[in-house]
């Protein structure tokens, strides 16, 4: 999600992450506590194909849509959340839209049922780090690796074996190292073109207006399903999704 300073959400997630990850002697707490979470064979889904090995992908940050010039990518950050993710899923289902859910490791670990629901509905998964540290680009490579790889394992376990297809750095805090590491794990670095500003809760009308004004600049739209009251996001999606279809747009996924 977009970089915003001094948010309570970021500190809460960082606090929760203390129960999920440790940086000690290069070992992952998930490896120590739960074994190799990435050992489960992936299932046949849009996020991972059964029996396939991890294949490296491009290291540059993706913004384009696989549906071409009139494609739109809906991306949903920071969940899953037990209150808002089901409502977002309902709206997406109502309008036949598939989205990319950028999940925080602590949230995925806490709500594996929701991760499975996202996958079952045909949406794609994205690694959004363990603890949503928007200063990751200022941290050592060992820390960046822990945040990316532990989140990949946690999300894969929570999904029942489906790997994330993308990596979105918290607040866009990519580094050359983090991009290459994610790409080597088959996760395309994922950016955004349109920040809906829904995290700030400016009102449904303002969210809709921001999307419509900024969409000509690129197809990947950033929304949120966690971090507070997301009722404005749900209502904005309810208005935006049919409106963009009427304008000739089609919904796809970020390029890989």
C-alpha positions as CSV (number, residue, x, y, z in Angstrom):
1,X,0.0,0.0,0.0
2,X,1.0,3.6,-0.3
3,X,3.5,5.0,2.2
4,X,1.7,6.9,5.0
5,X,3.6,8.1,8.1
6,X,2.6,7.6,11.7
7,X,-0.4,5.2,11.2
8,X,-1.6,3.1,14.1
9,X,-2.2,0.2,11.7
10,X,1.5,-0.1,10.9
11,X,2.5,-0.1,14.6
12,X,-0.1,-2.7,15.4
13,X,1.0,-5.0,12.6
14,X,4.7,-4.5,13.6
15,X,3.7,-5.5,17.1
16,X,1.8,-8.5,15.9
17,X,4.8,-9.6,13.9
18,X,6.8,-10.2,17.1
19,X,4.7,-13.4,17.5
20,X,5.4,-14.5,13.9
21,X,9.1,-13.8,13.0
22,X,12.5,-13.6,14.5
23,X,15.8,-12.6,13.0
24,X,18.2,-15.0,14.7
25,X,21.2,-16.7,13.2
26,X,19.6,-16.4,9.8
27,X,16.8,-18.8,10.8
28,X,13.1,-18.3,10.4
29,X,10.8,-18.7,13.4
30,X,8.4,-20.3,11.1
31,X,11.0,-22.9,10.1
32,X,11.7,-23.5,13.8
33,X,8.1,-23.6,14.9
34,X,6.2,-25.0,12.0
35,X,8.7,-26.7,9.7
36,X,9.2,-25.8,6.0
37,X,5.9,-24.1,5.2
38,X,6.7,-24.1,1.5
39,X,7.0,-27.9,1.3
40,X,3.3,-28.5,0.4
41,X,2.8,-29.1,-3.3
42,X,0.8,-26.2,-4.8
43,X,-2.7,-26.9,-6.0
44,X,-4.0,-26.1,-9.5
45,X,-5.2,-22.5,-9.3
46,X,-4.6,-19.1,-10.9
47,X,-2.0,-18.5,-8.2
48,X,0.1,-21.7,-8.6
49,X,0.0,-24.7,-10.8
50,X,0.2,-28.2,-9.4
51,X,3.6,-29.8,-9.5
52,X,5.3,-26.8,-11.0
53,X,8.7,-25.7,-9.7
54,X,9.3,-22.1,-8.7
55,X,10.2,-20.3,-11.9
56,X,11.9,-16.9,-11.8
57,X,10.0,-14.0,-13.2
58,X,10.9,-10.5,-14.3
59,X,12.5,-8.2,-11.7
60,X,11.1,-4.9,-12.9
61,X,8.0,-3.6,-11.1
62,X,4.8,-4.5,-12.8
63,X,2.1,-1.9,-13.5
64,X,0.5,-3.1,-16.7
65,X,-2.6,-5.4,-17.1
66,X,-2.7,-8.7,-18.8
67,X,-5.9,-7.5,-20.5
68,X,-4.1,-4.9,-22.5
69,X,-4.6,-1.2,-23.0
70,X,-8.2,-1.2,-21.6
71,X,-7.5,-3.6,-18.8
72,X,-7.8,-2.7,-15.1
73,X,-6.1,-4.5,-12.2
74,X,-7.9,-4.4,-8.9
75,X,-5.5,-4.9,-6.0
76,X,-6.4,-5.2,-2.4
77,X,-3.9,-4.6,0.4
78,X,-3.1,-5.4,4.0
79,X,-5.7,-8.2,4.8
80,X,-7.2,-10.5,5.1
81,X,-9.6,-9.0,7.6
82,X,-12.5,-11.0,9.1
83,X,-14.9,-8.0,8.8
84,X,-14.0,-6.4,5.5
85,X,-12.4,-9.1,3.3
86,X,-15.7,-11.1,3.0
87,X,-17.5,-7.9,2.0
88,X,-14.9,-7.1,-0.6
89,X,-15.2,-10.7,-1.9
90,X,-19.0,-10.3,-2.1
91,X,-18.8,-7.2,-4.2
92,X,-16.2,-8.7,-6.5
93,X,-18.3,-11.8,-6.9
94,X,-21.4,-9.7,-7.7
95,X,-19.7,-8.0,-10.6
96,X,-17.6,-11.0,-11.8
97,X,-14.3,-9.3,-11.1
98,X,-11.1,-11.1,-10.1
99,X,-8.5,-9.2,-8.0
100,X,-5.1,-9.5,-6.6
101,X,-4.9,-9.7,-2.7
102,X,-1.7,-8.4,-1.3
103,X,-1.6,-10.1,2.1
104,X,0.4,-9.3,5.3
105,X,1.9,-12.4,6.8
106,X,0.5,-11.8,10.3
107,X,-3.0,-11.4,8.9
108,X,-2.8,-14.5,6.7
109,X,-1.5,-16.5,9.6
110,X,-4.4,-15.3,11.8
111,X,-7.1,-15.9,9.1
112,X,-6.2,-18.9,7.0
113,X,-9.9,-19.5,6.2
114,X,-10.1,-16.2,4.4
115,X,-6.9,-16.8,2.5
116,X,-8.5,-20.1,1.2
117,X,-11.7,-18.2,0.3
118,X,-9.8,-15.7,-1.7
119,X,-8.1,-18.5,-3.6
120,X,-11.3,-20.5,-4.1
121,X,-12.9,-17.5,-5.7
122,X,-10.2,-17.3,-8.3
123,X,-8.3,-14.3,-7.1
124,X,-4.5,-14.1,-7.0
125,X,-2.2,-13.9,-4.0
126,X,0.5,-11.3,-3.4
127,X,3.2,-11.3,-0.7
128,X,3.0,-8.0,1.2
129,X,5.7,-8.9,3.8
130,X,5.3,-10.2,7.3
131,X,4.8,-7.0,9.2
132,X,4.2,-4.2,6.7
133,X,7.4,-2.3,7.6
134,X,7.4,0.7,5.3
135,X,11.0,1.3,6.1
136,X,12.2,-2.0,4.7
137,X,14.3,-0.3,2.0
138,X,16.4,1.1,4.9
139,X,17.0,-2.3,6.5
140,X,19.7,-4.9,6.0
141,X,19.3,-7.5,3.3
142,X,18.8,-10.2,5.9
143,X,15.8,-8.4,7.3
144,X,14.3,-7.9,3.8
145,X,14.8,-11.6,3.1
146,X,13.1,-12.6,6.3
147,X,10.1,-10.4,5.7
148,X,9.6,-11.6,2.1
149,X,10.4,-15.3,2.5
150,X,8.6,-15.8,5.8
151,X,5.5,-14.1,4.4
152,X,5.7,-16.3,1.3
153,X,5.7,-19.4,3.5
154,X,3.0,-18.2,5.8
155,X,0.7,-17.2,2.9
156,X,1.4,-20.5,1.1
157,X,0.6,-22.5,4.3
158,X,-2.6,-20.5,5.0
159,X,-3.8,-21.0,1.4
160,X,-3.4,-24.7,1.5
161,X,-0.4,-24.7,-0.7
162,X,-1.0,-21.9,-3.2
163,X,2.0,-19.6,-3.6
164,X,1.8,-15.9,-4.1
165,X,2.4,-14.7,-7.6
166,X,3.5,-11.2,-6.8
167,X,5.4,-9.2,-4.1
168,X,4.4,-5.7,-3.2
169,X,6.8,-3.9,-0.9
170,X,5.0,-2.1,2.0
171,X,4.7,1.6,1.0
172,X,6.5,0.8,-2.2
173,X,9.7,0.3,-0.3
174,X,11.4,-1.8,-2.9
175,X,15.2,-2.3,-3.2
176,X,17.1,-3.9,-6.1
177,X,17.8,-6.8,-3.6
178,X,14.2,-7.3,-2.6
179,X,13.0,-7.2,-6.3
180,X,15.6,-9.8,-7.3
181,X,14.8,-12.0,-4.3
182,X,11.0,-11.9,-4.9
183,X,11.5,-12.5,-8.7
184,X,13.8,-15.5,-8.0
185,X,10.9,-17.0,-6.0
186,X,8.4,-16.5,-8.9
187,X,6.8,-13.4,-7.4
188,X,6.7,-10.4,-9.8
189,X,7.3,-7.1,-8.0
190,X,4.0,-5.3,-8.1
191,X,3.5,-1.5,-8.0
192,X,0.4,0.6,-8.6
193,X,-0.7,3.5,-10.8
194,X,-3.7,4.7,-8.9
195,X,-3.7,5.2,-5.1
196,X,-7.5,5.4,-4.3
197,X,-6.6,7.1,-1.0
198,X,-9.2,4.8,0.6
199,X,-6.9,4.3,3.6
200,X,-7.5,7.8,4.7
201,X,-11.3,7.4,4.5
202,X,-12.0,10.6,2.6
203,X,-15.6,9.5,1.7
204,X,-16.9,7.2,-0.9
205,X,-17.4,9.9,-3.5
206,X,-13.8,11.1,-3.1
207,X,-12.4,7.6,-3.6
208,X,-14.5,7.1,-6.7
209,X,-13.4,10.5,-8.1
210,X,-9.7,9.8,-7.4
211,X,-9.9,6.5,-9.3
212,X,-11.6,8.0,-12.3
213,X,-9.2,10.9,-12.4
214,X,-6.1,8.9,-12.1
215,X,-7.0,5.8,-14.1
216,X,-5.8,7.3,-17.5
217,X,-2.3,7.2,-15.9
218,X,-2.2,3.4,-15.6
219,X,-4.4,0.4,-14.9
220,X,-3.4,-0.9,-11.4
221,X,-5.6,0.4,-8.7
222,X,-4.8,0.2,-5.0
223,X,-7.5,-0.5,-2.4
224,X,-7.4,-1.8,1.2
225,X,-9.4,-4.5,3.0
226,X,-7.8,-4.0,6.4
227,X,-6.4,-1.4,8.7
228,X,-9.6,0.1,10.0
229,X,-13.1,0.8,8.8
230,X,-13.2,-0.1,5.1
231,X,-16.9,0.5,4.6
232,X,-16.1,3.4,2.2
233,X,-13.9,1.1,0.2
234,X,-16.6,-1.5,-0.1
235,X,-19.2,1.1,-1.3
236,X,-16.6,2.7,-3.7
237,X,-16.0,-0.7,-5.3
238,X,-19.7,-1.2,-5.6
239,X,-19.9,2.0,-7.7
240,X,-16.6,1.7,-9.6
241,X,-16.7,-1.8,-10.8
242,X,-19.9,-1.6,-13.0
243,X,-19.0,2.0,-14.0
244,X,-15.7,1.1,-15.5
245,X,-17.2,-1.9,-17.3
246,X,-19.7,0.5,-18.9
247,X,-16.8,2.7,-20.0
248,X,-15.3,-0.3,-21.9
249,X,-12.7,-1.4,-19.4
250,X,-12.2,-5.1,-18.6
251,X,-10.7,-6.6,-15.4
252,X,-7.5,-8.6,-15.4
253,X,-4.4,-9.3,-13.4
254,X,-1.0,-7.6,-13.4
255,X,1.4,-8.8,-16.0
256,X,3.9,-11.5,-14.9
